[in-house]
Amino acid sequence: MTSINRARENILNEWKLLRHKWENTKSQWKDKAGIQFEKEYMEEFDPTVTAALDKLTELNKVISQAKRNIN
């Protein structure tokens, strides 16, 4: 596994853990501030994290192709 793949997996695992912890917190934090927090932070980060993971996958493909071209 390349270091990019490891980094991607680490980010994915940490994001899943954060989402899980948020779901537990959200069940207790049901006021206006909790709703606003989810909207401003958790919902905003979902597409950003997904895009970052996709870009890491693309980067790994480009690097792998470059390595094959060198050999």
N, C-alpha and C positions, 0 to 999 in steps of 0.2 A: 504494500500500500504506500502510495506516495505521501509526502508531507502535506500536499494540497488536499488529498483525500482525507487524511487524518484531521486536518483543520476543519474541513467541511463537516465531517462526522462529529467533531467536538462541538461545533456551532449548532448543528442540528440537535444533538443530544441536550445541550444546555438550553436551547430554545424550548424543547419539549418539556424539560424540567420546569422552566420558568412558567410556561403555560399551565402546567399541572398545578403548580403552587398558586398561580393566580386564580385558577378555578376554585381552589379550596378557600382562598382569601375572599373571593367574590361572593361566595355563599354566605359569608359573615358580614361583608361590607356592602350593604344595600342602599346606602343613602346617596344623595346627589353627588357628593365628592367621589364616591366609589365609581359611580356611573361615568363621571367626567374623567377620572383616572383611566378607566378602561378605554374610553373613546380617544383620549389624547395620547396615550402611551401604548397600550397593548394592541389596539386595533391599528395604530399607525405603524407599529413595528412589524406586523405580520407580512405585508408586502415587501418591506425592506429586507427582512431576513430571507424570505423566499427568493428575492432577486439576487441577493448576495450568494446564496447557495447555488443558484443557477449559474452565476458568473464564475464561481469557483469550479464548477463542473466543466464549463466551457474552457477555462484557462488550463485545466488539467489535460483536456483533449488537445489543445494547441501545443502545449509543452510535449506531450507524448508524440504528436506528429512531428514536431521539430527534432526530437531525439531520433525518430525513425529515419528522417531525412538525412541526418548527419551520418548515420551508420550506413 
